[in-house]
Amino acid sequence: MARRTPSLASAALLLGGSFFATASIAATSLADRAPVAAAAGSTTDSRTVPMDRAASATPAALDDAERLPQPALKPLFPERSIKGWHIVGGKAKFTMQDGVLTGSGADTRNAFLVSPRNYGDFVLDLEFRIDEGNSGIQVRSQVREDEGSGSLVGYQVEIDPSPRAWSGGIYDEGRRGWLFDLKDNEAARDAFKAGEWNRYVIECRGPWFRTWVNGVPAANGVDIMDEDGRIAFQVHSGRTNVQWRRVMIAELPPPKVVRMFDGGAMHGWSARSGLPWPLEGIPPHARLVNPATEAEPSALVSDEAYGDCLAIIEGRCDDPGAAFIVRLPNDQSLDGGVRSKIGVDRLRDGKDHAIAVAIKGTRVNTFVDRAAVGEREEPDMPARGRMAILGSPAQKQGTISIDRARIMVYPPMEDPRVGPPMPERVVPPAGTPPTAAPPASQPAAAP
């Protein structure tokens, strides 16, 4: 599993027309799967309850409402049933009892219990325990109809009980491999407790992904491959025995989409210098083109200032001096802001490309055709600022031709509430006398 490390070089950010591509979805019923029995032999200690034997006292049914609160948090399995979910990939057995989902198998292929629908932006809060093998939780994943029983590709929050201890890292299942590992995060590696119940909090919000393991920050990455997809629970190939419980989800509102140019009219941009930018072609399939002039460089500047957002420009550029600028300073000087060149050699090929920039706080990530090309921290960048597309001083060097432009705006949001797993609730055995309540405090009697 090779880790992908984005270049830190300042580069253009263009995104392809198929920005958030979604693969075809295959539906497979649970009845189509031959179950594989779970293997015996789990790793436990005195603080845990083995999966194959009951505790000395009868555990109470898990109450999903007890979970530490998140905004609008609701059970992912509201009927405490896996009805409507289906298995993709290899053979495995998934069962739910008393609110606990158990997955087990020993196949040569990974198996996934897949949600009935897609989810976009959300916070997922759950507890899990793995006694054997490897597992993970898929988010924004895509089902593919191949190999007879289908397969699943997409983001996986790893459950890794091996000595490597990358639980909470994010792996791209079936595609690119490791995206955000825990090689440099010792605190997160130490937070996972093998053979015990652990708690994950997983935040997917626009291009930003964050995870916590028992309250400790783990992965914190930016990616734009998929904007929504299925949630799934993995039973890895080989012998695996894993459980999940108290699986809760808070779906977040979608971003506000500002369409700056849609092939017909320009919205929210104003020509700042030089001549106005004309349309080339017939709406709604026209393109916005910078004017040819030998005067000062032409520039488009957004009418509004933006904070955390994902800006996407689709088009072509053969102007080697062209730039996309975000977070202009308060005086709106075109000499300020965070600048990325969009006329670099590899993009001047006469083809359309998609440039994207994700801005959150002081962090700026850039992408070309969905591939990460740069990441940087800009501590002096203002919290909000306008954007600009700027041509080179000698306009005859080339043109900028915009096919589409949009900004996805994300309002500020508090961090999810994170912490360790909730304590077990245990019901005393039948016949145990109730514990006497402590006497109520009374004021002292007058002498």
C-alpha positions in Angstrom: 0.0 0.0 0.0 1.9 3.0 -1.2 1.2 6.3 0.3 0.3 9.2 -2.0 2.1 12.4 -0.9 0.9 15.6 -2.7 3.6 17.9 -4.0 4.1 21.1 -2.1 5.0 23.0 -5.1 2.8 26.0 -6.0 0.8 24.8 -9.0 -2.3 25.5 -11.0 -5.6 24.0 -9.8 -8.0 22.8 -12.5 -10.6 20.1 -12.2 -11.9 17.9 -15.0 -15.5 18.1 -16.3 -16.2 14.8 -14.6 -15.3 16.5 -11.3 -17.2 14.2 -8.9 -17.5 11.0 -11.0 -19.7 8.3 -9.6 -19.5 4.7 -10.7 -22.6 2.6 -11.5 -24.3 1.1 -8.5 -24.9 -2.6 -8.2 -27.5 -4.0 -5.8 -27.0 -7.4 -4.2 -29.4 -8.9 -1.7 -28.2 -10.6 1.5 -29.9 -13.8 0.3 -27.5 -14.0 -2.6 -24.5 -14.5 -0.3 -23.4 -17.8 1.2 -22.5 -17.0 4.8 -19.2 -18.0 6.3 -19.1 -18.9 9.9 -17.0 -16.8 12.3 -13.8 -18.4 13.6 -13.4 -19.0 17.3 -10.6 -17.6 19.4 -10.7 -13.9 20.3 -8.1 -11.8 22.0 -9.5 -10.3 25.2 -8.3 -9.2 28.6 -10.0 -8.7 32.0 -11.5 -5.4 31.0 -13.4 -6.8 28.0 -16.2 -9.2 27.4 -15.4 -11.9 24.8 -17.7 -12.2 21.8 -18.4 -15.9 22.5 -19.5 -15.7 26.1 -21.8 -13.6 28.3 -20.7 -11.4 31.1 -21.4 -12.3 34.7 -24.2 -9.8 34.7 -26.7 -9.4 31.8 -25.8 -6.4 29.6 -28.7 -4.0 29.0 -29.8 -3.5 25.4 -27.7 -0.7 23.9 -29.5 2.6 23.8 -28.4 4.6 20.7 -29.8 7.7 22.3 -27.1 7.5 25.0 -24.4 8.4 22.5 -22.6 11.6 23.3 -24.4 14.3 21.3 -23.6 15.5 17.9 -25.7 18.0 15.9 -28.8 16.1 14.6 -27.3 12.8 15.4 -29.5 9.8 14.5 -29.1 6.0 14.4 -27.7 4.7 11.1 -29.8 1.6 11.7 -33.0 3.1 13.1 -34.8 -0.2 13.3 -31.8 -2.1 14.7 -31.9 -4.2 11.5 -29.8 -4.6 8.4 -32.9 -4.7 6.2 -32.2 -2.9 3.0 -28.5 -3.2 3.3 -26.7 -5.7 0.9 -23.4 -7.5 0.6 -20.9 -6.7 -2.1 -17.7 -8.5 -2.9 -16.7 -11.7 -1.1 -18.6 -14.1 1.2 -19.2 -13.0 4.8 -21.8 -13.2 7.5 -23.4 -10.0 8.9 -25.8 -10.2 11.7 -27.3 -7.6 14.1 -28.5 -8.5 17.6 -29.4 -6.0 20.4 -28.0 -3.2 18.4 -24.6 -4.8 17.8 -23.6 -5.5 14.1 -21.2 -8.5 13.8 -19.3 -9.3 10.7 -17.2 -12.5 10.2 -15.7 -14.4 7.3 -12.7 -16.2 5.9 -13.0 -15.6 2.2 -10.2 -14.7 -0.3 -12.0 -11.4 -1.2 -13.1 -8.4 0.9 -16.8 -8.3 1.7 -18.8 -5.2 2.5 -22.2 -4.6 4.0 -23.4 -1.6 1.9 -26.0 1.1 2.8 -29.1 1.4 0.7 -28.4 5.0 -0.3 -25.6 7.6 -0.7 -24.5 10.1 1.9 -22.6 13.3 1.2 -21.5 15.5 4.1 -21.9 14.0 7.5 -20.4 13.1 10.9 -20.3 9.4 11.7 -20.0 8.4 15.3 -19.6 4.7 16.2 -17.9 2.1 18.4 -16.2 -1.0 17.2 -14.2 -4.0 18.4 -12.1 -6.3 16.4 -10.7 -9.6 17.7 -9.3 -11.1 14.6 -8.2 -9.9 11.1 -8.6 -6.5 9.5 -11.5 -4.2 8.8 -12.7 -0.7 8.0 -15.6 1.6 7.5 -16.2 2.8 3.9 -17.5 6.3 3.3 -18.6 8.0 0.1 -17.8 4.7 -1.7 -19.0 3.5 -5.1 -20.3 0.0 -6.0 -19.0 -1.5 -9.2 -20.6 -4.3 -11.2 -17.7 -6.6 -11.9 -16.3 -10.0 -10.9 -19.8 -11.4 -10.7 -20.6 -10.2 -7.2 -19.5 -6.6 -7.5 -16.8 -4.7 -5.7 -16.6 -1.5 -3.7 -14.1 1.4 -4.2 -13.6 4.5 -2.3 -12.6 6.0 1.0 -12.0 3.6 3.9 -11.3 4.5 7.5 -8.9 1.8 8.4 -9.3 -0.6 11.4 -5.8 -2.0 11.8 -5.0 -4.0 14.9 -1.6 -5.0 13.6 1.6 -3.6 15.1 1.6 -0.9 12.4 -1.5 0.6 14.1 -2.9 2.8 11.4 -6.4 2.6 12.7 -8.2 5.9 11.8 -6.1 6.5 8.7 -7.8 6.8 5.3 -7.2 4.4 2.5 -8.7 4.5 -1.0 -10.1 1.0 -1.4 -9.6 -0.5 -4.9 -8.1 2.7 -6.4 -5.2 4.7 -5.2 -4.2 3.0 -2.0 -3.2 5.1 1.1 -4.2 8.7 1.1 -3.7 9.8 4.7 -1.8 7.3 6.9 -0.7 7.6 10.5 3.0 7.1 10.0 3.7 10.5 11.6 0.9 10.5 14.2 2.1 8.5 17.2 -0.6 9.8 19.5 -3.3 8.4 17.2 -1.5 5.1 16.8 -1.3 4.8 20.6 -5.0 5.7 21.0 -6.3 2.5 19.5 -6.9 -0.4 22.0 -6.7 -3.8 20.4 -9.3 -6.3 21.6 -11.4 -3.5 23.3 -14.2 -1.3 22.2 -12.9 1.8 20.4 -14.7 4.9 19.3 -14.4 6.5 15.9 -15.7 10.0 14.9 -15.5 10.5 11.1 -16.2 13.8 9.5 -16.7 14.2 5.7 -17.4 17.8 4.8 -16.9 18.8 1.2 -13.3 18.0 0.3 -12.2 17.8 3.9 -11.9 14.5 5.9 -11.1 14.2 9.6 -11.1 11.2 11.9 -10.7 10.8 15.7 -9.7 7.6 17.5 -11.0 7.5 21.1 -11.0 11.3 21.1 -7.5 11.7 19.6 -7.1 13.4 16.2 -6.0 10.9 13.6 -6.4 11.6 9.8 -6.8 15.2 8.5 -6.8 15.2 4.7 -8.3 16.9 1.6 -9.5 15.1 -1.5 -12.0 15.7 -4.2 -12.5 12.3 -5.9 -16.1 11.7 -4.6 -18.6 14.1 -3.2 -21.0 11.4 -2.0 -21.4 7.6 -1.9 -22.3 4.6 0.2 -21.4 3.8 3.8 -20.2 0.3 4.2 -18.7 -2.1 6.8 -15.8 -4.3 5.8 -15.0 -7.9 6.6 -11.4 -8.2 5.1 -10.2 -11.2 3.2 -8.7 -13.9 5.4 -10.2 -14.7 8.8 -11.9 -11.7 10.3 -14.2 -11.2 13.3 -15.4 -7.6 14.0 -18.3 -5.9 15.8 -19.8 -2.4 15.6 -22.3 -0.7 17.8 -23.9 2.7 18.6 -23.6 3.7 15.0 -24.9 7.2 14.7 -24.9 9.7 11.9 -25.4 13.5 11.6 -26.1 14.5 8.0 -24.8 18.0 7.4 -26.5 20.6 5.1 -25.1 20.8 1.6 -22.9 23.8 0.6 -24.2 26.9 -1.1 -23.2 26.6 -4.7 -22.4 30.0 -6.4 -22.3 29.5 -10.2 -20.0 32.3 -11.4 -20.2 31.2 -15.1 -22.5 28.6 -16.6 -21.9 28.9 -20.3 -24.4 31.7 -20.7 -23.9 34.6 -18.4 -21.3 35.8 -15.9 -22.5 36.0 -12.3 -20.6 37.5 -9.4 -17.6 38.5 -11.4 -16.6 42.0 -12.5 -13.9 43.1 -14.9 -11.3 44.9 -12.7 -8.9 46.1 -15.3 -8.4 46.1 -19.0 -11.4 45.5 -21.3 -14.6 43.5 -20.4 -14.4 39.7 -21.0 -16.5 38.8 -24.0 -18.5 35.6 -24.6 -17.3 33.3 -27.4 -20.0 31.1 -28.9 -23.7 30.9 -28.3 -25.2 30.5 -24.8 -25.7 28.2 -23.0 -22.6 26.7 -24.6 -20.5 29.9 -24.7 -17.1 30.4 -23.2 -15.8 33.4 -21.3 -12.6 34.7 -22.9 -10.1 37.3 -21.7 -9.8 40.2 -24.1 -6.7 40.7 -26.3 -5.0 43.9 -25.4 -1.6 45.3 -25.0 -2.7 47.5 -22.1 -2.7 46.5 -18.4 -3.5 42.8 -17.7 -7.2 41.9 -17.7 -8.6 40.6 -14.5 -11.9 39.2 -13.2 -12.6 39.8 -9.5 -15.4 38.2 -7.5 -18.0 40.6 -6.2 -18.1 38.8 -2.9 -15.5 37.8 -0.3 -15.4 34.1 0.6 -14.2 32.1 3.6 -14.0 28.3 3.7 -14.9 27.1 0.2 -14.0 24.9 -2.8 -13.5 27.0 -6.0 -13.6 25.1 -9.3 -12.7 26.5 -12.8 -13.0 24.4 -15.9 -11.5 25.6 -19.1 -8.2 26.0 -21.0 -5.3 28.4 -20.8 -2.3 29.1 -23.1 -1.2 32.3 -21.3 1.9 31.3 -19.4 1.6 34.2 -17.0 -2.1 33.6 -16.0 -3.0 33.1 -12.4 -5.9 32.2 -10.1 -5.8 34.2 -6.9 -7.7 33.5 -3.7 -8.2 35.5 -0.5 -7.2 38.9 -1.9 -6.2 41.3 0.9 -8.7 43.8 2.3 -7.4 46.5 -0.1 -8.1 44.1 -3.0 -4.6 44.5 -4.4 -4.0 42.0 -7.2 -0.4 41.8 -6.0 -1.6 40.1 -2.8 -3.6 36.9 -2.0 -2.6 33.3 -2.5 -1.6 32.9 -6.2 -1.4 29.7 -8.3 -0.3 29.7 -11.9 -2.8 28.2 -14.4 -0.6 28.6 -17.5 2.1 26.1 -16.6 3.5 24.1 -19.5 1.6 20.8 -18.9 -1.7 22.6 -19.0 -1.0 24.5 -22.2 -2.1 21.6 -24.4 -5.2 23.1 -26.0 -7.5 20.9 -23.9 -9.9 21.7 -21.1 -8.7 21.0 -17.6 -10.4 21.5 -14.2 -8.6 23.5 -11.6 -9.8 23.4 -8.0 -8.7 25.1 -4.8 -9.9 24.1 -1.4 -9.5 26.8 1.3 -10.2 26.1 5.0 -8.7 28.4 7.6 -5.1 29.0 6.6 -4.8 25.7 4.7 -4.9 25.8 0.8 -5.0 22.6 -1.3 -4.9 22.7 -5.1 -5.9 20.0 -7.6 -5.7 19.6 -11.4 -8.2 17.2 -12.9 -9.0 15.8 -9.5 -5.3 15.0 -8.7 -3.6 16.8 -5.8 -0.8 19.0 -6.9 -0.1 21.3 -3.9 -0.8 21.9 -0.2 0.4 24.8 1.9 -0.3 26.8 5.0 -0.7 30.6 4.7 -0.7 31.9 8.2 -1.0 35.6 7.1 -4.0 34.9 4.8 -7.2 36.8 5.8 -10.1 34.8 7.0 -12.2 36.0 4.0 -11.3 37.5 0.7 -12.2 37.9 -2.9 -11.0 35.8 -5.8 -9.5 36.8 -9.1 -8.5 35.4 -12.5 -5.6 37.4 -13.8 -4.0 37.4 -17.3 -0.4 38.2 -18.0 0.8 41.7 -18.6 1.3 41.1 -22.3 -2.0 39.7 -23.3 -0.9 38.7 -26.8 1.0 35.8 -25.1 -2.2 33.7 -25.0 -5.8 33.5 -23.8 -7.8 32.2 -20.9 -11.0 30.5 -22.0 -13.5 29.5 -19.2 -16.2 26.9 -19.8 -17.6 26.7 -16.2 -16.8 28.3 -12.9 -18.4 27.7 -9.5 -17.7 28.2 -5.8 -19.0 25.8 -3.1 -19.3 27.7 0.1 -19.2 26.0 3.5 -20.5 27.9 6.6 -18.4 27.7 9.8 -19.2 24.7 11.9 -18.2 23.6 15.3 -15.9 20.6 15.6 -17.6 17.3 16.3 -17.8 16.2 19.9 -15.3 13.4 20.4 -14.2 11.2 23.3 -13.7 7.6 24.4 -16.2 4.9 24.1 -19.2 5.1 26.5 -19.1 2.9 29.6 -20.9 -0.4 29.6 -24.4 -0.5 31.1 -24.9 -3.6 33.1 -28.2 -4.9 34.5 -27.8 -6.8 37.9 -28.8 -10.4 37.8 -32.4 -11.3 38.7 -33.1 -11.3 42.4 -30.4 -8.7 43.3 -31.8 -6.3 45.8 -31.9 -2.7 44.6 -29.2 -0.3 45.9 -30.6 2.0 48.6 -30.7 5.6 47.6 -28.6 7.9 49.7 -30.6 9.9 52.3 -31.6 13.4 51.2 -29.7 16.1 53.1 -31.8 17.8 55.7 -31.2 21.1 57.4 -29.9 20.8 61.0 -32.6 20.9 63.6 -32.7 23.9 65.9 -31.4 23.2 69.3 
